[in-house]
Amino acid sequence: MRREHPRVRGNSSFLSAALRLAACCAFVFMANGIPPGVARNATRENALKAGYLFNFIKFVEWPQTAPTDALTVCFLGGSGVYDELAAVLPEKRLGDRRLMARQLVPGEPFTNCQVLYVDAEQLHTVAATLGAHAPAVLTVSEAGNFLHDGGIIELFAEGNRLRFRISLENARRANLRISSSLLQLASSVEKET
């Protein structure tokens, strides 16, 4: 008789999702010729951030009011991450949605975006509007204190690893649901107050 580990029983969807995320991240590393946990130059770091960003999208549920034919990932700064992601998006889909990348100029509204990546150097251009951003926009940045400024996912380096924090309160305000699979992989999760 086969016995399952208590944590595994009933969590096959979590394990499957976690394995997919780990495999996708490992693929990003292998495609760039570096082992997991090492991002030494800007190109490799940008590819790693683009890989994380692409995988975050898979674990977020947008409301029914979001476009059903396409999902647009907008960038404010972060041209290296944009280049890496834009190179692979034309061949990727999220269910029935086409994935597109668009570079914004500072001050341009991001109301037609479902995801907004904000470079740390550009945070000042949107910091005042992040807490009141348009509904259904997943915001991601490597800027320090990004979650406290109203962002949803904050990337950060820990040793030679890229990690991330999530704010459930900011996600709820944006009317987004983040999969428990992604929450369990986060370094920390700020709960709703």
Stockholm file with secondary structure:
# STOCKHOLM 1.0

chainA/1-193         MRREHPRVRGNSSFLSAALRLAACCAFVFMANGIPPGVARNATRENALKAGYLFNFIKFVEWPQTAPTDALTVCFLGGSGVYDELAAVLPEKRLGDRRLMARQLVPGEPFTNCQVLYVDAEQLHTVAATLGAHAPAVLTVSEAGNFLHDGGIIELFAEGNRLRFRISLENARRANLRISSSLLQLASSVEKET
#=GR chainA/1-193 SS CCCCCTTTTTCHHHHHHHHHHHHHHHHHHHHTTCCTTCCCSHHHHHHHHHHHHHHHHHTEECCTTSCSSEEEEEEESCHHHHHHHHHHGGGCEETTEEEEEEEECTTCCCTTCSEEEECGGGHHHHHHHHTTCCTTCEEEECCTTTTTTTCSEEEEEETTEEEEEEEHHHHHHTTCEECHHHHHHSSEEECCC
#=GC SS_cons         CCCCCTTTTTCHHHHHHHHHHHHHHHHHHHHTTCCTTCCCSHHHHHHHHHHHHHHHHHTEECCTTSCSSEEEEEEESCHHHHHHHHHHGGGCEETTEEEEEEEECTTCCCTTCSEEEECGGGHHHHHHHHTTCCTTCEEEECCTTTTTTTCSEEEEEETTEEEEEEEHHHHHHTTCEECHHHHHHSSEEECCC
//
